[in-house]
């Protein structure tokens, strides 16, 4: 029996302040370096379609598109993000309905 196809989920990393990208403390920079390593690992494992910072005029935030079996799995991936674990960033996870990739 084959595994159920993965659904796609939008991950939005929400920084603690609009100018976060410009004003990170040393502790925040360290957490964000761990965040990048985490997402690079997910990408290499095929769990991520795309990720990166979004140049929103209201303040930079992070975007990721995750492959996961269900919402609980996507939330577990988000909960394990080092910047979330460190209490620096929060997030939203939303399912992409009938999502397709190229």
Wavefront OBJ file of the C-alpha trace (Angstrom):
o trace
v 0.000 0.000 0.000
v 1.429 3.384 -0.949
v 1.532 6.346 1.422
v -1.125 9.012 1.124
v -0.011 11.932 -1.027
v 1.303 14.895 0.904
v -0.773 18.033 1.135
v 0.740 21.487 0.773
v 0.726 24.005 3.597
v 1.644 27.671 3.710
v 3.912 28.482 6.642
v 4.138 32.154 7.581
v 6.862 33.034 10.066
v 5.793 36.139 11.977
v 8.598 38.236 13.464
v 8.241 40.022 16.798
v 8.406 43.520 15.268
v 8.166 45.113 11.792
v 11.865 46.081 11.670
v 13.096 42.711 12.968
v 15.241 42.014 9.882
v 17.165 45.241 10.497
v 17.315 45.224 14.312
v 17.999 41.627 15.358
v 19.954 41.196 18.562
v 22.845 38.734 18.735
v 20.552 36.146 20.348
v 17.945 36.654 17.620
v 20.598 36.374 14.892
v 21.762 33.069 16.367
v 18.187 31.727 16.458
v 17.652 32.844 12.859
v 20.856 31.104 11.759
v 19.488 27.897 13.322
v 16.139 28.591 11.613
v 17.889 28.774 8.218
v 19.748 25.507 8.842
v 16.464 23.844 9.837
v 14.706 24.967 6.642
v 17.695 24.007 4.461
v 17.472 20.508 5.977
v 13.721 20.339 5.279
v 14.336 21.466 1.692
v 17.034 18.853 1.170
v 14.660 16.182 2.529
v 11.949 17.197 0.054
v 9.617 18.477 2.776
v 9.742 22.068 1.505
v 8.805 23.341 -1.950
v 10.076 26.889 -1.435
v 11.024 29.126 1.464
v 12.480 32.558 2.086
v 11.891 36.066 3.388
v 9.101 38.140 1.865
v 9.810 41.837 1.187
v 6.519 43.124 2.586
v 6.434 46.953 2.878
v 4.862 46.484 6.333
v 7.843 44.384 7.483
v 9.740 41.329 6.276
v 8.256 37.950 7.197
v 9.121 34.374 6.312
v 7.292 32.137 3.846
v 7.554 28.408 3.431
v 5.508 25.901 1.481
v 5.570 22.555 3.260
v 4.687 19.056 2.137
v 2.988 17.191 4.983
v 0.551 14.330 5.388
v -1.860 16.470 7.379
v -2.198 19.693 9.359
v -0.921 18.083 12.560
v 2.311 17.124 10.812
v 2.695 20.617 9.341
v 2.145 22.139 12.799
v 4.754 19.799 14.298
v 7.282 20.971 11.690
v 6.419 24.595 12.479
v 6.587 24.024 16.248
v 10.116 22.619 15.867
v 11.448 25.694 14.031
v 14.352 26.915 16.194
v 13.199 30.538 16.067
v 9.774 29.452 17.344
v 11.286 27.181 20.005
v 13.411 30.143 21.154
v 10.247 32.218 21.586
v 11.342 34.810 19.039
v 8.892 34.245 16.192
v 5.345 32.967 15.932
v 3.708 31.430 12.876
v 0.576 30.634 10.940
v 0.019 27.410 9.013
v -2.707 27.234 6.375
v -3.515 24.379 4.004
v -3.224 25.126 0.297
v -6.389 23.535 -1.093
v -5.850 21.416 -4.205
v -2.262 22.659 -4.353
v -0.084 21.620 -7.253
v 3.602 22.004 -7.924
v 5.533 22.025 -11.172
l 1 2 3 4 5 6 7 8 9 10 11 12 13 14 15 16 17 18 19 20 21 22 23 24 25 26 27 28 29 30 31 32 33 34 35 36 37 38 39 40 41 42 43 44 45 46 47 48 49 50 51 52 53 54 55 56 57 58 59 60 61 62 63 64 65 66 67 68 69 70 71 72 73 74 75 76 77 78 79 80 81 82 83 84 85 86 87 88 89 90 91 92 93 94 95 96 97 98 99 100 101 102
